Amino acid sequence: MNFRPLHDRIVVKRLESETKTPSGIIIPETAKEKPIEGEVVAVGTGARTESGSIIPMDVKTGDRVLFGKWSGTEIKIDGTEYLVMKESDVVGVITSKAA
């Protein structure tokens, strides 16, 4: 990808949501909502304070994150859709998948 976010912005690729509920009900395409989970593919350098020092980012490339439903700006690079958002739009980092 030939794109580098600036300051405290990150680039996220949405992860596909499940097509079936835990009880086995298949969810049709028309009833699906956009996923709020994604993988960080690029990270900016961090926000700057008024004194000019850089505050390092808490997320890093490869992290799985949860973000707000209406967060970010959708962009398309090389045919792939991504979201560009501020780090503050991230609700949290997923450390492991629940069984």
C-alpha positions in Angstrom: 0.0 0.0 0.0 1.4 3.4 -1.0 -0.3 5.4 1.7 1.1 6.7 5.1 -1.3 8.4 7.5 -0.2 11.6 9.2 0.0 12.5 12.9 -2.5 10.5 15.1 -4.3 8.8 12.3 -4.5 5.1 11.4 -5.6 3.0 8.4 -7.9 0.1 9.2 -9.1 -2.7 7.0 -12.6 -3.9 8.1 -12.8 -7.6 9.0 -15.7 -9.5 7.6 -18.5 -10.2 10.1 -19.9 -13.7 10.7 -22.5 -14.9 8.3 -24.0 -17.2 10.9 -25.1 -16.7 14.5 -23.8 -18.9 17.3 -27.1 -20.8 17.2 -26.8 -21.5 13.5 -29.1 -19.0 11.9 -27.7 -17.7 8.6 -27.7 -13.9 8.3 -28.7 -12.6 4.8 -26.6 -9.9 3.1 -29.4 -7.3 3.4 -29.6 -7.7 7.2 -25.8 -7.4 7.9 -24.4 -4.3 9.4 -20.9 -3.0 8.6 -18.4 -4.6 10.9 -16.9 -2.6 13.8 -13.8 -4.7 14.0 -10.7 -4.3 11.8 -7.0 -4.8 11.5 -4.6 -1.8 11.6 -2.6 -1.7 8.4 -0.8 1.6 8.8 -0.1 4.0 11.7 1.0 7.7 11.8 3.8 9.0 13.9 1.6 10.3 16.7 0.0 13.5 17.9 2.1 16.6 18.7 1.8 18.6 21.9 1.9 22.4 22.0 5.6 22.2 22.9 6.3 20.2 19.8 7.0 16.8 21.3 5.3 13.7 19.8 2.9 11.5 21.8 3.5 7.9 20.7 0.6 5.8 19.4 -1.0 3.1 21.5 -1.9 1.0 18.5 0.5 -0.6 16.0 0.3 -2.3 12.7 -1.3 -5.7 12.9 -3.5 -5.0 15.9 -7.2 -6.0 15.8 -9.3 -3.1 17.0 -12.9 -2.2 17.7 -14.1 1.2 16.6 -17.3 3.3 16.5 -20.0 2.4 14.0 -19.6 5.7 12.1 -15.9 6.3 12.7 -13.4 7.2 10.0 -13.4 8.1 6.3 -13.8 5.3 3.8 -11.1 5.3 1.0 -10.2 2.9 -1.7 -6.6 2.1 -2.5 -5.7 -0.4 -5.3 -9.3 -1.7 -5.2 -9.3 -2.4 -1.5 -11.5 -0.5 0.9 -9.9 1.0 4.1 -10.9 3.4 6.8 -8.8 6.3 7.9 -9.5 7.4 11.4 -8.0 9.1 14.4 -6.6 6.9 17.1 -9.1 8.3 19.5 -11.9 6.7 17.4 -10.6 3.3 18.5 -12.6 1.8 21.3 -10.1 -0.9 22.2 -7.6 -3.5 21.0 -8.6 -7.1 20.9 -5.9 -9.2 22.6 -7.3 -12.7 21.9 -10.3 -14.2 20.3 -12.9 -15.7 22.7 -13.5 -19.4 22.3 
